[in-house]
Amino acid sequence: MRPPHEATRSSPSLDVCQPTVEGSALLFPAAELALAVSVVAGAALQRIAGMGFAMVVAPLAILLLPGQQGVVFANLCGATAAFLLLGTVRRDVDWRRLALLSVTSVAGAVLGALVVRSLDVATFRVVVGIVLLLGIGLSLVASKTTYEAPPVPASLAAGTATGMLVTMSGIGGPPMSIYAIATRWDHQAFAATMQPFVVLTSLIGAGAVTISTPNSAPVLEPMMWVFTAVGLPAGLIAGNLLHRVVPARIGRLIVILLGIVGALTAIGAGLTAAPTGH
């Protein structure tokens, strides 16, 4: 298998990125609009539910941007959104749990970078979609159980899994959802603690991918960066208004539905491109 940055990209019906100068990608206007809207929606859901940005943005970014640029883009945007939110929730952060989760996330990031480096684009998309569907399914199953996991071992396991998945796909929500449910973590403390944890794991994940996989730093048209810079705070402001009237459980349901759509889209794109991805 060839690494993602070397794979042939020859599925015009799904591949909306057109190369311009070396290492850059010019998105069609519709794709730019879709990515910008996903950033706003993801930021709003991050404020309402405490998580969800990556599950909304990452599948689309991975589909639209070449190689691993989508993963790095989603991680950088996710870290920024979580950092902007941190000021409003810092009093509820469980710093002890944050430390436990963070310890093993670095090891998970290293493992994730090794996996990413070994996959071509088509296989990578399929793997991301399957992992996301499995994570959503497991989190739903966990919500129906009465088992309560011991906090320390569960924290170390969740940190490793999240670090690995964030590096592979930009998405770390499913293992954290399972962890929160299994340890019966209070939602307010969970949502608050997720923000510094997302900042940490997203930056580590983006760095690990950039170092391990050449040409993975996102190179977009200047206007797309403007859309992103405006869309992130706009989404957070909208989420801050909506979270007063939209229950967190509704926000989580929307995140799950959008995550399923994104996962199926990524799998479809990968399967379509598979015959030419080697």
Residue, then its C-alpha position, 0 to 999 in steps of 0.5 A: m500500500r502507498p501512503p495517503h500522500e502518494a496515492t492516486r486520486s482518480s474518482p472525479s465524482l467524489d474528489v472535489c479537490q483540484p491541485t493548484v500550486e504544489g502542495s495546495a488544494l483548491l476546493f470547488p465553491a460548493a465544497e468550500l461552502a459545505l466545509a465552512v457550514s460544517v465548521v459553524a455547525g460543529a462549533a455550535l454542537q460543541r457548545i451545546a453537547g460539550m463535544g461533537f465538533a470533530m464528528v461533524v467536521a472531520p468526515l467531510a474534511i477527510l473526504l474533501l481534502p487530499g491525503q491527511q490534510g483533512v485530519v490535520f484541519a479538523n484537529l486544528c479547528g477542534a483545538t481552537a474551538a475547545f480553547l475558545l470554550l474553555g474560558t466559560v467552563r474552566r470552573d467545572v474542569d476535573w483536573r485530576r481526571l484530565a491528567l489521567l486521560s492525558v498521560t496515555s493519550v501521547a502513546g495512543a497518538v504515536l500508535g495512530a500515526l503509525v497506522v495512518r502512515s501505512l494506509d492509502v487514501a481509499t483504505f484510510r477513508v473506509v477505516v475512518g468510517i468503520v471506526l466511527l460507526l463502531g464507536i457510535g454503536l458502542s457508546l449507544v450500547a454502553s448507555k443501556t448498561t448499569y456497569e460502572a468501570p473503575p475510574v483510573p484504569a478506564s481513564l488510562a484506556a480511554g486516553t490511549a484510545t482517544g489519542m489514537l483515534v484523534t491522530m487517525s481520524g481527527i475524531g476522539g468523541p466515541p471512546m470518551s462518550i463510552y468512558a463517561i457513560a461507563t464511569r457515570w461521570d456527571h455531564q457538566a464536569f465531563a463537558a467542561t473537562m473535554q475542552p482542555f483534553v480536546v485542545l491537548t489531544s488535537l494538537i498532539g494528533a495534528g503534530a503526530v500526523t504532520i511529522s509522520t506523513p509528508n504534505s499533511a499540513p492543510v493548504l487551502e485558499p485564503m478565503m477558506w481560512v477566513f471562513t474558518a476564522v469567522g465560522l468558529p466563533a460564530g458557531l460558538i456564539a450560536g451554540n451559547l444561545l441555543h444551549r439555553v433552549v436546546p437540551a444537551r441530549i438533543g445536541r448529542l442526538i444530532v451529533i450521533l446522526l451527523g456522525i453516522v452520515g459522515a461515516l457512511t459517506a467516508i466509507g462510500a468514498g473509500l469503496t468507490a476509490a478502492p480499485t484505483g487507490h493502490 
